[in-house]
Amino acid sequence: MKTLRTFRLRTALAVLAVAAVPAGAVAVPATASAAASHTEATSTATESCLVSLGSRTAGGDHRARHVSATVPPTAGGSELVAHDVYPDGLVRLSTSMIGTDDGYDGLDVSGFVVMGDALYGSGYKAANGEIVNAGLSRVGGGWSSFTAFERAEYRSPTGDFWRMNAYGLRNDGTLFRWTFDRTGAWRSKASYPGFTGVKSMALISKTRTYDTFLANSRSGALYTIHIPTTSPMKPVVKLVRRSTWQGFETMLAQPCGRNGTLLLGIDKDTKAGYLYAVGHANGLATVIQGRGQVPITFDDPVNFRWIPRYDDWLLGE
């Protein structure tokens, strides 16, 4: 019980912390040397912001830890959420995972994963680090060619509006969007080509009318991809940085401040992670503050973000 209760408490503190702390103000490139050399110049404005880091281990476990935006960044201990959630080594892609206290001694977890050529809805209840009950629901095949997948669920603060979209990037550069109805059925599939250079994507905004991703390219550029919810699908791409961002195979974004983002970039080749405070996205004028290298080894095959069901207020653009 200690593991789950600690994780739930820290998740709640993370949500509270990111609601009130402004993003920083020093623009730096994304290389490891630059991140280290600029840490002395950064302020303490984002120290209370956290990334709720999740991972799927080689053995199929779900784990959680929190990365704090101190200078240099600090990381809490890795905590077991559930043991043997998936078969060893099969999960290749994971969306953010919702973790909800069930009101007793357990945690309800839900999200989507890609295993082999198929996409699955994944849900389970865990207690004391062990699964009480679990289920995988096969959505469909044809997913071996996808390199990224994420969902964006938005509910208005008053609760009178809800929507959920899912986004998948195929290896030919086509970006897909699906819209869910209230029953959870997949509807209104749309697509847009032209993203062959994208290496990874992190969701930084969810609003009533659009979603926005921060994406890095293999050539080193950093972009925002603004996707209105209207049809036909017409993404708007803006350049944020021209170079130095090619090293990250995974990027994860957590809200930080009223309109900012705490960005974790993970270099799978070196198993290193670097933390950045990103101001409200505004093309090349976007402020990016390097916090430094995270003092842990990122050796789990898949990383994702733990999120609450509705209080994940991403307003980074």
C-alpha positions in Angstrom: 0.0 0.0 0.0 2.9 2.4 0.7 4.0 2.4 -2.9 0.6 3.3 -4.3 -0.3 5.9 -1.6 3.1 7.6 -2.1 2.6 7.7 -5.8 -0.9 9.1 -5.5 0.2 11.8 -3.0 3.1 12.9 -5.2 0.9 13.0 -8.3 -1.6 15.3 -6.4 1.3 17.6 -5.3 2.5 17.7 -8.9 -0.9 18.9 -10.1 -1.0 21.6 -7.5 2.6 22.7 -8.1 2.3 23.3 -11.8 -0.8 25.4 -11.4 0.9 28.4 -9.9 4.6 28.6 -11.0 5.7 30.7 -14.0 8.1 29.5 -16.6 11.6 30.8 -16.9 13.3 33.2 -19.2 16.7 32.1 -20.6 16.8 30.8 -24.1 19.3 27.9 -24.7 19.9 25.2 -27.3 19.2 21.6 -26.6 22.6 20.0 -26.6 23.9 18.4 -23.4 26.8 20.7 -23.1 24.6 23.8 -23.5 22.2 22.5 -21.0 24.9 22.1 -18.4 26.7 25.4 -19.1 23.5 27.5 -18.7 22.2 26.0 -15.4 23.9 28.8 -13.3 21.9 31.4 -15.3 18.5 29.9 -14.7 16.2 31.2 -12.0 14.3 29.2 -9.3 11.0 30.1 -10.8 10.2 26.6 -12.0 11.6 24.6 -9.1 8.2 23.4 -8.0 7.2 22.1 -11.5 7.4 18.4 -11.9 7.2 15.8 -14.7 5.3 12.7 -13.6 7.5 10.3 -15.5 6.1 6.8 -16.3 7.9 3.9 -17.8 7.2 0.4 -19.1 10.2 -1.8 -18.2 11.7 -4.6 -20.2 9.8 -7.0 -17.9 6.4 -5.4 -18.6 6.1 -3.5 -15.3 4.7 0.0 -14.9 6.8 2.4 -12.8 6.6 6.0 -11.8 8.9 8.7 -10.6 8.9 12.5 -10.4 11.5 14.8 -12.0 11.7 18.3 -10.5 12.8 21.4 -12.2 15.5 22.4 -9.8 18.9 23.5 -11.1 20.2 20.9 -11.8 17.1 18.8 -12.0 16.3 16.3 -9.2 14.5 13.0 -9.5 12.6 10.9 -6.9 13.0 7.2 -6.5 11.5 4.8 -9.0 8.2 3.4 -7.6 6.5 0.2 -8.7 2.9 0.9 -9.8 2.1 -2.6 -11.1 4.1 -5.7 -11.8 3.8 -7.7 -15.1 1.2 -5.4 -16.7 2.3 -6.6 -20.2 4.2 -9.5 -21.7 8.0 -8.9 -21.6 9.2 -6.6 -24.4 6.0 -6.4 -26.4 4.9 -2.8 -25.8 6.5 -0.5 -28.4 4.4 2.7 -27.9 2.3 4.1 -25.0 0.1 7.0 -24.7 0.0 9.0 -21.4 -1.6 6.8 -18.7 -4.4 8.0 -16.4 -3.9 7.0 -12.8 -6.9 7.5 -10.5 -7.3 6.7 -6.9 -10.1 4.2 -6.6 -11.1 5.5 -3.1 -9.9 2.4 -1.3 -6.4 1.0 -1.5 -5.9 0.8 -5.2 -5.3 2.6 -8.4 -7.3 2.5 -11.6 -5.0 2.9 -14.7 -6.1 3.3 -18.3 -4.5 4.3 -21.6 -3.5 2.9 -25.0 -0.5 0.8 -26.1 0.9 -0.6 -29.3 2.1 -4.2 -29.2 3.3 -5.7 -32.4 1.0 -4.7 -35.2 -2.0 -3.9 -33.0 -3.3 -1.1 -30.9 -4.9 -2.0 -27.6 -6.9 -0.1 -25.0 -5.2 -1.0 -21.7 -6.9 -0.8 -18.3 -6.3 -2.4 -14.9 -6.7 -2.0 -11.2 -3.6 -2.3 -9.0 -3.1 -2.6 -5.3 0.2 -3.0 -3.4 2.1 -3.0 -6.7 0.1 -6.1 -8.0 -2.7 -6.2 -10.5 -6.1 -7.1 -9.1 -7.7 -7.2 -12.5 -6.6 -6.2 -16.0 -7.9 -6.1 -19.5 -6.6 -5.4 -23.0 -9.1 -4.5 -25.7 -7.8 -4.8 -29.3 -8.6 -1.7 -31.3 -7.2 -2.8 -34.6 -4.2 -3.8 -36.6 -1.8 -2.0 -39.0 0.2 -0.2 -36.3 3.7 -1.6 -36.9 4.4 1.3 -39.2 3.5 4.0 -36.6 6.2 5.8 -34.7 4.2 8.0 -32.3 0.7 7.8 -30.7 -1.0 10.0 -28.1 -4.5 10.9 -27.0 -5.8 14.4 -26.0 -8.8 14.3 -23.7 -10.3 17.7 -22.8 -13.1 18.7 -20.5 -14.0 22.3 -19.8 -13.5 23.6 -16.2 -17.3 23.8 -15.8 -17.8 20.2 -17.1 -20.2 21.3 -19.9 -18.0 20.3 -22.8 -15.9 17.2 -23.5 -14.0 15.9 -26.4 -11.2 13.3 -27.0 -9.0 12.9 -30.0 -6.2 10.5 -30.7 -3.1 11.2 -32.9 -0.8 8.8 -34.7 2.3 9.5 -36.8 3.0 6.9 -39.5 6.6 6.3 -40.7 5.7 7.8 -44.1 5.1 11.1 -42.5 1.3 11.0 -42.4 -0.3 12.4 -39.3 -3.7 10.8 -38.4 -6.4 12.1 -36.1 -9.4 10.1 -34.7 -12.3 11.6 -32.8 -14.1 9.7 -30.1 -17.8 9.8 -29.3 -19.3 9.6 -25.8 -19.4 5.8 -26.0 -15.7 5.5 -26.7 -16.1 4.6 -30.3 -13.5 5.8 -32.8 -15.0 8.2 -35.4 -14.0 10.7 -38.1 -10.6 9.5 -39.1 -8.6 12.3 -40.8 -5.0 12.6 -42.0 -2.4 15.1 -43.2 0.9 14.3 -45.0 4.3 16.0 -44.8 5.8 15.0 -41.4 8.5 12.6 -42.6 11.2 14.5 -40.7 9.5 14.3 -37.3 11.4 12.3 -34.7 9.2 12.7 -31.6 6.2 14.6 -30.5 5.0 15.9 -27.1 1.4 17.2 -26.5 1.7 20.7 -25.0 -1.9 22.1 -25.4 -5.4 20.8 -25.1 -8.3 23.3 -25.5 -11.9 23.3 -26.7 -10.9 24.0 -30.3 -7.3 22.7 -30.9 -4.5 20.5 -29.8 -0.8 21.4 -30.1 2.3 19.2 -30.2 5.9 20.2 -29.8 7.9 18.1 -32.3 11.6 17.7 -33.0 13.0 16.8 -36.4 15.9 14.5 -37.4 17.7 17.6 -38.8 17.5 19.3 -35.3 14.7 21.7 -35.7 11.9 22.2 -33.1 8.4 23.0 -34.2 4.9 23.4 -32.9 2.1 21.5 -34.7 -1.2 23.3 -34.0 -4.2 21.1 -35.0 -7.6 22.7 -35.0 -10.4 20.2 -34.2 -12.3 21.3 -37.3 -12.6 19.3 -40.5 -10.8 18.9 -42.8 -7.7 18.4 -40.7 -5.3 21.4 -41.4 -2.3 21.5 -39.0 -0.4 24.8 -38.7 3.4 24.3 -38.2 5.6 27.0 -36.7 9.4 26.9 -36.3 10.5 27.3 -32.7 14.3 26.5 -33.0 16.3 25.8 -36.1 18.9 23.4 -34.7 20.3 21.2 -31.9 17.1 19.2 -31.0 17.8 16.1 -33.0 19.1 14.0 -30.1 15.7 13.2 -28.5 13.8 10.0 -29.3 11.2 10.8 -26.7 9.8 14.1 -25.4 7.3 14.5 -22.6 5.5 17.7 -21.6 3.9 18.7 -18.3 2.1 22.0 -17.6 4.2 24.5 -15.7 2.8 27.9 -14.7 -0.3 29.4 -16.2 0.8 29.0 -19.9 4.1 27.3 -19.8 5.5 23.8 -20.2 8.1 21.7 -18.5 9.7 19.6 -21.2 11.7 16.4 -20.7 13.8 15.3 -23.7 15.1 11.7 -23.6 18.1 10.6 -25.6 17.7 6.8 -25.9 21.2 6.4 -27.4 23.0 7.8 -24.4 20.1 7.0 -21.9 20.2 10.6 -20.7 17.4 13.1 -20.1 17.4 16.9 -20.2 14.8 19.2 -18.7 13.6 22.5 -20.1 11.1 25.2 -19.0 9.3 26.4 -22.2 7.3 29.6 -22.2 4.1 30.0 -24.0 4.8 28.9 -27.6 5.2 31.8 -30.0 7.4 30.6 -32.9 11.0 31.7 -32.8 10.2 34.1 -29.9 9.4 31.2 -27.6 11.4 31.3 -24.4 13.2 28.1 -23.5 15.1 27.8 -20.3 17.5 24.9 -19.7 17.4 23.3 -16.3 20.1 20.7 -16.9 20.6 16.9 -17.1 18.4 14.7 -15.1 20.6 12.6 -12.7 19.1 9.2 -13.6 19.6 6.6 -16.4 16.7 6.3 -18.8 17.1 2.6 -19.6 13.5 1.5 -19.7 12.3 0.8 -23.3 9.2 3.0 -23.2 8.5 6.3 -21.4 5.2 8.1 -21.0 3.5 10.6 -18.7 1.2 9.8 -15.7 -1.8 12.1 -15.8 -5.0 12.8 -13.8 -8.3 12.1 -15.6 -9.4 15.7 -16.2 -7.0 18.1 -14.4 -4.3 17.9 -17.0 -4.4 21.5 -18.0 -2.0 21.7 -20.9 -2.0 25.3 -22.2 1.5 25.6 -23.7 0.3 27.3 -27.0 
